[in-house]
Amino acid sequence: MSNATHRPATKADQPKLVALYNAIIAEGGFSADLSPYSLAQRQPWFNEHQSAPFQIHVVEIDQQILGYFYFSTWRGGRAALSQVAEVSYYLSKQARGKGLGHFMLEQAERIAQDSGLRYLLAILLETNTASRSLLEKSGFSLAGLLPEIADLGERRCGQLIMYKKLQRIEE
C-alpha cells in the first residue's frame, strides 16, 4: 500500500484504538478477549507501550486509523530472551485484504531489527486462518500448537505460536 503510513500512537489516538479493538472482539475469532474494554481499562496497556521498541504504531491512510501494531516483551525480565518480542497487530474489517497486514508486518520487522531484536513471535487463535496465512507469507514458521486452550464460550480452539528469525543487519 503506497499511501499507507505508520507512526507512534498518541494519547489522542486511544479512543480510536479501543474502538477498533472492541470491534475486532465483537467479530470473534481474532482475539482471545471476549468482552469489550472501556478506555480506562485499556489505559494500563497504553501506558506499558510508550517506549521504543514496544510503542504502539498506528497505520493510516489519509489520516484515518485503519489498524495498529505493537511489540510485547517475551518472558520479561529474563535476560536470555531480551532479543525476543511478541508482535501483535489488528486491522479494521474494512481495511483487510488490501495489503495493509503485509505493510504492518514489514514495518514491524524493520523497527524490530533497528532495535536489536533477533526474533519475533506471534500468538494467534487457531481459527484465525487469515493471520496465519499472512504470517507464513511473511516468513514466519509454526513453532507449536496449544490445542483447545482457548475457551471461546460456544467452542474451544487452539493457539498457534509462530516465529521468525530476523535478518541481522551488518554493521
N, C-alpha and C positions, 0 to 999 in steps of 0.2 A: 504494500500500500504506500504509494509515493507521497500521498498527502497526509499520512498519519504521523503524529508526533507523540513524544512522551516527555514527561517532566516529573520531578518530585511533587507529590501531593502537598497541598497546603491545608491549613485549618478550614478555609472556606470550601474546600472540596469534600469535607467529611460528610455532610448530609447526602451528597450525590453518591458517595461510595457506599454508605449504609443502605440507601435505597436500591442501588444496583445489586448489592449482595442479598438483600431481602427478596428481591425479585428472583434471583437465582435459587434461593432456598425454596421459594414458593413453587418453582418449576419442578423441583425434585430431581434426584439422580445426579446432581453435580456437586453436592456438598453433604457432609455428614451432619451438618447443623439441620435441625428440623423445625425450629421456631425462629421468627424474625427477631431482630435486635433493635433496640432503641439507640439513639445517638449516644446517650450516656453509657449504655452497656458496651459500646464499641470504642469508647474513649481510651481505655487502657491499651487496647490493641493498637490504636493510632499512636499513642504515646510511645509504645515499645518499638515502633518502626519509624523513628525520626533520624537515626544516624546511619550514614553510609557504611556498608553497602545494604543495610537492612531497611532502607527507606521504601515507602510505598511510591510507586510510579504510576501516574495516570496516563492512559492512552487516549488521545483526542483526534478528532477530525473536525476542522473548522471550529475549534474551541469547545466542542461538545464531547464530554467524557463518555467513552464507549466501553471502557474496561480499565483494569489496573492489574499490576503485578507487584510482588514483593518477595523478599527472602526472609527466612527464619533460621535462627541458629539450629544446628543439628546436635542434639545432646549437649546443650550449652554447658560451659564450664569444663568440658573435657578437652584438654589441650591437644590431644592426638587427633581430634576431629574438628579443629578450628578452621580447616580449609574446606569444610563441607557445609553446604547450606541447602535448605529445602526451598524450592521455588513454588509459589502459588500464583495463580492467575485466573482472572474472571472477565468474561465478556458479556455485555448485554445481549439479549436474544436477537435484536435486530442487527447486531454487528457480526454475528457468527457467519462463517462460510465466505468471508471476504478477504481472507489473508491476514487479518489482524492478530490472530493467535500466533501465527508464524512470526509476525513482526514483533510481538511481545517477547517471545522466546529468544529471538535474535538479540534484542536489546538487553534482555536479562543476562544472556550469556556474555555479552560484551562487558556489562557492568561487573559481573562476577569475575571475569578474567582480569579486568583492570583493578579489581580489589584484592587480587591474590587468591581467590577461591580456586580450588582444583576440581571439585566435584559438585554437581547439582543433583539433588534428589527431588522427585515429585511423588506425592502420595495421593492417590485418587481412588474413587469408588470404582469397582469392577464394572459397574453399569455405565460408566462414562466412556463409552467407546470412541466418541469424537476426540476427547482429550488424549486417550491412549494412542490413537492414530496420529494426532499432531505430534506427540512426544516421540513416537517411533520415527516419523518423517524427519524430526529434528535431531536424530541420532541418539535418543535415549534408549536404554535396554531395560528389559524386565529383570529386576533383582529378586522379586518374590511376590507371593500372594498370601494374604492373611484371609483364609476362607471364612465366609459368613460372619465376619467380625462386626459388621455394621448392622444394627437393628433399625431399619427404616420404618418401623411400625407395621405396615402391611406386608413387608418382606424383609429378608436378611440378604446381605450381599457382602462380597469380599472387598478388601482394599488391596490395590496393587502398589508396589514400591518400584519406581523406575529410577534410573540413574544415568548420568552422563559424565564421563571424564572430560574436562575441558582441556583444550589445546594450551600448552604452555607458550607464553609469549616470550620469545627470546630477547635478551637484553643486549 
